[in-house]
Amino acid sequence: MRIWVALAILAVVLAAGCTGQSGGTATSTVLADGSVELTGTMPQATQVTYTDIIGNSITAESYPGYVYVFADVGADQAAIENAIKANGGTVAESLPAAGLYTAKVKAGEEAAFLSAMQENIWFLDGSPAFSFDLSDIFMYDFHSGVKNPTNCHDDHGDLTSLEAGRLGANINKVDVKTLGGTGAIGLARSMTEQAETARKSGRHAVFSFSLQSHASATTYISPAARAAGCVNFNCTLVRSQQSMFLRTYFQTMEAVRRASPSAADNMIFVIATGNAGADLDDEVAELKAEFPEAWKRIKLVGGSFANDGIIEQYNYLNDNSNNDVAYAVGTNVQITNPATGAVTTCHGTSFSTPQVSAVLDDIWADNPTLTAEQILNAFNQALGEMGTNGVIPNDADGKISQAFRDRVLVIANGLASGKPIPGAGSKIVFVGPPQTLPAKVGEDFIYSLCQPGLFEAGATCGGLKPATNPSGGNPPYSMSIKIGGGFLPKGIALNLNGLLLGMPTTEGNYPFTVCARDWSGDEGCANVVINVAPAPPPVATTYSGSFNLRGTYGRPFPEYGTTCMFDDTFAGTITVETTGTSGTATVSGTFTSTAVGGSVPGVINCESSQSSMNDAADVTVSGNNIQFTSHFYTAGGSNYAGAFSGSLSGNTITGTFGETSSCCSGASSAPVTLSRTA
């Protein structure tokens, strides 16, 4: 079992329920494991100036009186807490296992506190606390995109038109909730809890993070600033905050790895680099060097243009020779509302990241014995073979190309089996039928694309006995319709072993492409055409039988103050002729009406009568159900309706025939059996 977890940011608002009140209501609680949880609202964000660890002077919107401290994951908790206290602070929130702390200091003394803390050997980084926008994190249903799927800001996670839409049910989801706090620690606490859940259940988890730091979400770095080396204030701010944002993931993964290597082997973090337009070369290189084992389980994702290079308006690397960042299409990404079909075009690394997450999740599902490092190695190897400077190949529609996904699968299969991994250009030979395959509506159809022929459904071609077509590669083979390669006639299915089987329902010419994929993931494709001829004209079938009904009917004459009562009988023959879903019915016979009461001497005389019944009615055939309604008029002008409802079984229609009249009260009915005569 595996899970694919995604978190996303909508707009740039303050986190942890900030109400805009200057003081805030945040309170700290010590938990059973010794960590500290911060709940409530944070103070109104203000401009705070401080000096970062490498000497840059930075001014940024921050929560006054709160400071992030990133410590060495292996540092002593007591030493860190004593240093915070010695420099005038208290621990407002912490996750010691990950080296993450938020200190509460006097407003205005954030910079001095940070300068003092930088003297400690275990101090890795820090800044006044800023928003990670956690109040707008929510989970997505990757199958339906249930949260406002046509709003780019409100729904980063509807992947109907991204990779999850193509990979379908292989993509999993889980309901993960961040646990509040000022951002970093609340996020890290959620991740560690999910890691423990994954460890206990033995499942794989691909975390897809479409979030970024506050500065990366709100700052725009101009092309001129990038061309000048991105050394201005905005670049410095984005690099600093995004570095600490990424550090949260690295330190959390490192903490999980130290606590439970098996849990870390079952987790991959896929992280958006952000959208401000800053290069992160130094920041990523530093994190890789500090946490080499955590890095083996992390993939960074930037944005690319469709069929082109990286988008430098988003965060990027100048030197991506090691493919540290994978660039998936992040502009003009179409998000489709599955309920209405409405399409919205969206932009950003939030829409690049889930594409990569979906591929990793799908590949891991096919190779559950592999570790997170091995899955990422397969992905990175394919990216090195087929990508350019980390840009993932994509199809004409902008999605990650099927060829790239297939290559990742080939490499992963090889790692799982221990067999040699076929070269990227290896092929198998698959030849389609030499001519159009004939079929007919309503008749059984069977054809084996695998040779020698297989005439029962199965999982593979060439599994039980060698195949002569397809050939080459690493058999056995499984077959499927190529994406975008046409459609089978309705009623016919393609089995994995290449058996085309079914009963077509719609006439027409159906060209399609079938691909045979071998065990290593290589494939060869062949074109197939099925021509479905119309069904022969249906043959008319005739059924006939007698009926005999009797009932009492009353015809009111209010102008004379009486109702004439009659004992009516209906006797004759019903003949039904059906052709397909329709037909005609003929009702013929005699209607006899005997007056039995209601006459008023000197005023009205209720008289007996006799009339012939002769009517043709349309028949409705629905499956085995037969229905019709006939009509006839008596000598006195009364209209009678005869309703029949029955079912066909073998050569017999059994049902009920009844007569009612719009002029009279009363009704009569009786069972009727119609036998086939022609």
Order of alpha helices (4+ residues) and beta strands (2+ residues): beta-beta-beta-beta-beta-beta-alpha-beta-beta-alpha-beta-alpha-alpha-beta-alpha-alpha-alpha-alpha-beta-alpha-alpha-beta-beta-beta-beta-alpha-alpha-alpha-beta-beta-beta-beta-beta-beta-beta-beta-beta-beta-beta-beta-beta-beta-beta
